[in-house]
Amino acid sequence: MSAEPIIYGLIFIGVLVLVEGLYLVAFGKSISLNSRVNRRLDMLNKGGRREEVLDQLRKEMQQHMNAKSIPLYSLLAEKAQKAAIAFTPKQLIGVMAGLAVVAFMGLTIGTETEPPVRILLSIVIGVGAVYFWVSSKANKRLAMIEEQLPDAVELMVRSLRVGHPFVSAIQIVSKEVKDPLASEFGVIADESAYGRDVGEALKDMAERLDMQDLRFLAVAVTIQQQSGGNLAEILAGLAQVIRARFRLFRRVKAITAEAKWSGKFLSAFPLVALVVINLGDPHYYDEVRDHPYFIPACFIVAIFLGVNLLVMRALTDIKV
């Protein structure tokens, strides 16, 4: 066996870097979660009209779930919605196809794999890289929103206590905090300015992001609108609950991290050992490679490794 597995890995990494580069080139640095720039304000400062910016951001936040009818795209739609990927569904599918072509060219140059296998691997790399990229974007974006939310609610409380109405408090949050939460609340502020109910907008945001703390916020605002009461005090208590939940979640995550990484290590170690052994001695498995049970045994081991990952994930997936 040659160094082809390493070449496969390098091509996969290169494809990931390429899709991130295309994303930044197409939509600018403000789209990156690492910059934490308020993208809504950046678009407004560049001369965008408020209505156009609202339509653009709302489209990015909703377009993927509207395209779930596209074959196989439903597997990616929910993650893409949570990540608010600016690529349209058709563009994202086009990116998959383009990356598959790039992967095929890399496999053709760097390996001696048979053409049918190269085609299959290229499709797997192109689709898998985009799915991995979107999934990592979604997880990172949701984690950042969860971290920002307690401070945002406390800022609302301070705004309400000095006399601002709730809509103005949301506008203040959209300007003072960083993305991704800033643009989310900026969209709600703009929608409320055009007549949409704030409680309804918060509820839609909570359902779109599938975040329990946002559901608490939406319910608290809706109940206050219907029944009255001191919203500042309600939100102050909610901020404490959200912050306590966040600390507990972090603690649970730290406690279960060892078990999660143990499961990943135990599943990856046989594969890494296989690659290292074959690089050191390409003829190591020659005596057993032609045995009728060799291929079935490889499939059985792969199944057990996959089951190990799923079981460890289920055991450590503790809801807070």
Buried (B, 14 or more C-beta within 10 A) or exposed (E): BEBBBEBBEEBBEBBBEBBBEBBBEEBBEBBBBEBBBBBBBBBBEEEBEBEEBBEBBEEBBBBBBEBBEBEEBEEBBBBBBBBBBBBBBEEBBEBBBBBBEBBBEBBEEBBEBEEEEBBEBBBBBBBBBBBBBBBBBBEBBBEBBBEBBBBBBBBBBBBBBEEBEBEBBBBBBBBBBEBBBBBBBBBBBBBBEEEEEBBBBBBBBBEBBEBBBBBBBBBBBBBBBEEEEEBBEBBBEBBEEBBEBBEEBEEBBEEBEEEBEEBBEEBEEEEEEBBEEBBEEEEBBEEEEEEEEEEEEEEEEEEEBEEBBEEBEEEBEEEE
